[in-house]
């Protein structure tokens, strides 16, 4: 049994905890004169429960809870529940909602807590956004991703609707994957979108990696669209775009990795923990530097 609170997406067969807090005119939590009543209404408007105080639990001062087990069939949609109580003889009631759905939707983040499946923001700084926009300009041109579709509205007027192949979030994800690959091959570095000099100098390499990952992503989508069409014995096979994209991806990703290796080997960092330390005295500083820059040299 899965127990969820009313701010989360509740799925069929889950148990939802319906809570309420009663306060007086000063905002202080107080108990009601007697156990409050709850009424539960389905999305169709049908009252499925109540008003009743059976099953209502007193959690703390002024706080009450009712657990409801959603049926196997739901129904799906927005449910409403109303709490009714009396404080010093005065009627106090309030109506709340929760959602029943059988999809993997994120929670309604109303309680201030993180939930599994919540949308995670990028949280880029202004400097990072500026550098990302530089890369997006080139990436969109390389992919020919941005476009317009001609259509007519309800009054017959011609309008042009955006029909981009990849969304901004997808393009930024491809760019992030490209920088991650750059940082991992062949030794670890820690470049990011905030490094303006890095973005400017290796602009082409970063965009090239993003293009490769975009092609791999599109190949999967094209694979599902390709089929053999038969009409009255006439067979038509559309071009295998997914195979072309997959072949191109396999070839380009190998070349891209080799290019990154050559670039990274040209500025191999100093050995961790040893730096420029040398056990040999009397050598010129330039000789020490050359030794440290050689691959797999520690002193």
Secondary structure, DSSP 4 states (H G I P E B T S, - for coil): --EEETTSEEPTT-EEEEEEE-B-TTS-B---SS--EEEEE-TTS-EEEEEE-TT-EEEETTEEEEEEE-BTTB--EEEEEEEEEEETTEEEEEEEEEEE-SS-PPP---SS---TTPPPP----HHHHHHHHHHHHHHHHHHT---EEEEE-TTS-EEEEE--SS-HHHHHHHHHHHHHHHHHSSS-----TT-HHHHHHTHHHHHHHHHHHHHHHHHHHHHHH--EEEETTEEEE---HHHHHHHHHHHHHHHHHHHHHHHHHTTPPPPTTTTT--S--S--HHHHHHHHHSTT---
